[in-house]
Amino acid sequence: MPEIKLARLPDRTPVKITIAVPPELHVALKDYARVYADSYGQTEPVVELIPAMLAGFLEGDRVFVRRRRELRDR
C-alpha cells in the first residue's frame, strides 16, 4: 500500500452520451450559453456547459443525495 497522502485518482475517462432534446430546450440551452458568456466574458459551447449543469442539478437535489448515500451504504 502506498504511503503517500494523496489517494489514487478516480477514473476520469469521459463517457459520451448522445441525447435528443426538444427544440424549445435547445433554444433555452443556447440562450443560457449567451447569458453565461455575458456573465463571465468567456464563450463556452453548450456541449461544455451541460455536464456542469447536470452535476449542479444532481448535487442540489437533497433527496437524491441522501438516497444515493443510503444506496452506497448498503
ZAMARGU-4260 file (C-alpha; in steps of 0.2 Angstrom, whole numbers, plus 5000, padded with zeros to 4 digits):
<rodrens>
0) 5000/5000/5000 | 5007/5017/4995 | 5012/5028/5010 | 5008/5045/5001 | 4994/5056/5007
5) 4985/5058/4991 | 4973/5043/4987 | 4973/5036/4970 | 4964/5047/4957 | 4947/5040/4951
10) 4944/5036/4933 | 4942/5052/4924 | 4939/5045/4907 | 4924/5054/4899 | 4909/5044/4894
15) 4900/5050/4879 | 4881/5051/4880 | 4870/5056/4865 | 4853/5063/4868 | 4839/5072/4858
20) 4831/5087/4866 | 4815/5096/4860 | 4818/5112/4850 | 4812/5123/4865 | 4826/5116/4876
25) 4839/5118/4863 | 4834/5136/4861 | 4835/5138/4880 | 4852/5130/4881 | 4859/5142/4868
30) 4851/5156/4877 | 4860/5150/4893 | 4876/5149/4884 | 4874/5168/4879 | 4870/5173/4897
35) 4885/5163/4903 | 4896/5172/4891 | 4889/5189/4896 | 4891/5185/4914 | 4909/5178/4913
40) 4916/5186/4897 | 4920/5169/4891 | 4911/5159/4877 | 4908/5141/4881 | 4899/5129/4869
45) 4883/5122/4876 | 4890/5104/4875 | 4903/5110/4888 | 4890/5118/4899 | 4878/5103/4900
50) 4889/5092/4911 | 4891/5106/4924 | 4873/5110/4923 | 4868/5092/4926 | 4881/5090/4940
55) 4874/5105/4949 | 4856/5099/4947 | 4861/5082/4955 | 4871/5090/4969 | 4857/5102/4973
60) 4844/5088/4974 | 4845/5084/4993 | 4833/5069/4992 | 4844/5061/4978 | 4860/5065/4988
65) 4853/5057/5004 | 4846/5042/4994 | 4862/5039/4984 | 4872/5039/5001 | 4860/5026/5008
70) 4862/5015/4992 | 4881/5016/4994 | 4880/5011/5012 | 4871/4995/5009
</rodrens>
